[in-house]
Amino acid sequence: MKRIRLFQFKLMLISGFFIFVTTPEIKAQGKFVDNEGLAGRISNSVHQKIDRRYNTMAISRIRLKDKTVRININELIDYSNVKIVRGRRFRVTDRSKLQLLLKEQRIQLSEFVSPNEYRELGMLLGVQLFIYGNVYSDALVLKALDVQNSQIIWAETFTLFEQNQNYDLLNEFSGKLIESFGQDAEQLKDEKIKKVSFWSVDSPRIFENGEVMDYMTVAL
């Protein structure tokens, strides 16, 4: 319990960082996202950073958190599926097949999905990983979830435009979080703490709901 309170205190101190460095928000300037280029970067990261024991996946959902970003989500998923398959390592479940199964099972991935439901979906589709994420004002954050244990085994942030104010700011914040964990690395190891979960983090209004937690997840 003492360790949890110490972490909460450190997180509050780090969060204070936002008070002094936040500047007026720069929204996406109505630019279209280059889906083909973005899909290529997603594919490269998936092939380079996901553990070799995984070879099947499905992109389950990508939410558009910032409505000013002009992006075709379904097109991005389709492009990403094609580029990942061309890498000849992963078998990828088609978006239409996934949507049909979700409809049959009456499951909405926009709502809370229990570990048992993820495991069942994984078995029905024959996949080991579900990739999901959010589109924010200047970046896309994706995560890969192991259907067997509901652990995030890969997470990545992809910039969308040349001006990336939130991306730069939140990466700096995430670096401070990692530094904080590093200071207690030995104690965390002694206490056999290997998993971290974020429930709620209050943040300035320039950030979308969940944006800070997504960046923290990628950093960890």
VOGU-3710 file (C-alpha; in Angstrom, 3 decimals, decimal comma):
1> mkrirlfqfk> 0,000/0,000/0,000  2,898/2,328/0,815  4,341/1,697/-2,640  1,012/2,504/-4,300  0,710/5,800/-2,412  4,288/6,713/-3,343  3,559/6,065/-7,019  0,370/8,131/-6,849  2,317/11,008/-5,277  4,982/10,851/-7,979
11> lmlisgffif> 2,327/10,754/-10,678  0,749/13,910/-9,239  4,117/15,649/-9,260  4,753/14,649/-12,859  1,233/15,692/-13,848  2,020/19,150/-12,521  4,379/19,369/-15,465  1,372/20,133/-17,676  0,412/23,246/-15,729  3,581/25,054/-16,702
21> vttpeikaqg> 4,247/23,887/-20,249  0,848/23,659/-21,928  0,266/26,237/-24,656  -2,788/27,105/-26,767  -4,017/24,052/-28,608  -3,194/23,598/-32,288  -5,923/21,585/-33,957  -5,375/19,503/-37,060  -5,540/22,013/-39,889  -8,241/20,169/-41,800
31> kfvdneglag> -5,588/18,135/-43,572  -6,219/14,673/-44,892  -4,161/11,895/-43,346  -1,963/9,933/-45,766  -3,495/6,524/-45,039  -1,180/4,570/-47,318  1,944/6,072/-45,770  0,540/5,633/-42,259  -0,350/1,995/-42,976  3,233/1,399/-44,087
41> risnsvhqki> 4,573/2,745/-40,795  2,105/0,603/-38,855  3,169/-2,508/-40,764  6,870/-1,787/-40,203  6,390/-1,398/-36,455  4,227/-4,524/-36,199  6,841/-6,635/-37,987  9,823/-5,189/-36,144  8,511/-4,933/-32,588  5,930/-7,655/-31,972
51> drryntmais> 7,375/-10,829/-30,474  8,047/-13,623/-32,979  5,781/-16,071/-31,147  2,742/-14,222/-32,532  1,662/-14,802/-36,126  -2,103/-14,142/-36,275  -3,991/-10,907/-35,635  -6,988/-8,719/-36,385  -7,355/-4,940/-36,257  -10,486/-4,763/-34,134
61> rirlkdktvr> -11,275/-1,043/-33,974  -9,804/2,441/-34,298  -11,747/5,308/-32,736  -11,675/8,875/-34,039  -11,318/10,957/-30,868  -10,718/14,301/-32,597  -13,422/15,019/-35,187  -11,290/17,705/-36,873  -8,907/15,055/-38,196  -9,868/14,078/-41,745
71> ininelidys> -9,187/10,361/-41,924  -11,002/7,360/-43,396  -10,724/4,765/-40,625  -11,953/1,779/-42,639  -9,547/2,610/-45,458  -6,657/2,835/-42,983  -7,528/-0,579/-41,536  -7,758/-2,138/-45,007  -4,445/-0,614/-46,124  -2,781/-1,769/-42,910
81> nvkivrgrrf> -4,124/-5,309/-43,304  -2,754/-5,517/-46,853  0,693/-4,210/-45,931  0,961/-6,486/-42,880  -0,004/-9,546/-44,954  2,557/-8,629/-47,622  5,230/-8,944/-44,952  4,518/-12,715/-45,061  4,767/-13,210/-41,332  1,233/-12,624/-40,055
91> rvtdrsklql> -2,136/-14,029/-41,023  -4,653/-11,200/-40,687  -8,424/-11,494/-40,296  -10,302/-9,310/-42,784  -12,288/-6,384/-41,383  -15,580/-7,565/-42,913  -15,215/-11,036/-41,376  -14,513/-9,518/-37,962  -17,531/-7,201/-38,186  -19,791/-10,083/-39,225
101> llkeqriqls> -18,653/-12,189/-36,271  -19,107/-9,303/-33,837  -22,632/-8,790/-35,147  -23,434/-12,492/-34,759  -22,042/-12,537/-31,221  -23,749/-9,225/-30,374  -20,521/-7,705/-29,089  -19,729/-4,001/-29,374  -15,980/-3,328/-29,194  -16,760/0,300/-28,406
111> efvspneyre> -17,922/-0,895/-25,001  -16,056/-2,750/-22,271  -15,017/-6,220/-23,392  -14,136/-8,755/-20,716  -11,010/-10,954/-20,918  -13,244/-13,999/-21,435  -14,958/-12,352/-24,421  -11,597/-11,458/-25,975  -10,443/-15,045/-25,465  -13,630/-16,406/-27,050
121> lgmllgvqlf> -13,349/-14,016/-30,010  -9,727/-15,022/-30,467  -10,701/-18,680/-30,618  -13,568/-18,063/-33,067  -11,369/-16,003/-35,392  -8,205/-18,017/-34,876  -6,147/-14,963/-33,871  -3,659/-14,349/-31,079  -3,754/-10,548/-31,105  -6,306/-7,781/-31,406
131> iygnvysdal> -4,924/-4,408/-32,486  -6,956/-1,367/-31,496  -6,388/2,338/-30,960  -7,406/5,984/-31,034  -6,887/8,902/-33,414  -6,078/12,148/-31,594  -5,408/15,668/-32,916  -1,925/14,907/-34,229  -1,246/11,210/-33,631  -2,609/7,683/-33,815
141> vlkaldvqns> -1,990/5,446/-30,797  -2,245/1,683/-31,390  -1,962/-1,259/-28,992  -1,874/-5,031/-29,471  -3,704/-7,149/-26,906  -2,956/-10,832/-26,295  -6,365/-12,549/-26,352  -5,255/-15,227/-23,886  -4,307/-12,965/-20,995  -5,561/-9,493/-22,075
151> qiiwaetftl> -2,074/-8,028/-21,683  -0,819/-5,285/-24,003  2,263/-6,706/-25,716  2,888/-3,868/-28,192  2,028/-0,176/-28,306  3,110/2,558/-30,692  2,397/6,210/-31,465  2,273/7,437/-35,075  2,345/11,141/-35,951  -0,216/12,380/-38,474
161> feqnqnydll> 1,035/15,828/-39,458  4,174/17,963/-39,498  3,069/20,011/-36,482  2,725/17,685/-33,499  2,294/19,782/-30,365  0,458/17,211/-28,250  2,711/14,407/-29,479  5,869/16,264/-28,468  4,454/17,381/-25,127  3,106/13,975/-24,125
171> nefsgklies> 6,287/12,190/-25,174  8,226/14,504/-22,871  5,782/13,784/-20,064  6,027/10,025/-20,689  9,802/10,255/-20,469  9,468/11,766/-17,003  7,185/8,900/-16,009  9,773/6,335/-17,095  12,468/8,222/-15,171  10,284/8,042/-12,069
181> fgqdaeqlkd> 9,825/4,290/-12,429  13,554/3,900/-13,021  14,338/5,481/-9,667  12,396/2,722/-7,919  13,358/-0,116/-10,266  15,090/-2,226/-7,627  12,282/-1,868/-5,087  9,658/-2,682/-7,697  11,686/-5,748/-8,662  12,005/-6,848/-5,032
191> ekikkvsfws> 8,258/-6,530/-4,571  7,721/-8,545/-7,780  5,615/-5,831/-9,403  5,505/-6,605/-13,116  2,152/-5,219/-14,240  0,785/-1,675/-14,229  -2,763/-0,575/-15,008  -4,105/2,979/-15,431  -7,670/3,633/-14,348  -8,085/7,403/-14,575
201> vdsprifeng> -5,754/10,369/-15,094  -7,072/13,927/-14,973  -5,487/16,152/-17,616  -5,875/19,641/-19,161  -8,686/20,181/-21,654  -6,310/20,393/-24,617  -6,058/16,595/-24,425  -8,806/14,178/-25,395  -10,209/11,757/-22,821  -7,738/8,883/-22,441
211> evmdymtval> -4,998/10,549/-24,504  -2,555/10,915/-21,594  -3,094/7,304/-20,491  -2,508/6,071/-24,038  0,862/7,828/-24,191  1,788/6,507/-20,734  0,966/2,982/-21,912  3,200/3,345/-24,972  6,060/4,638/-22,823  5,848/1,722/-20,400
//
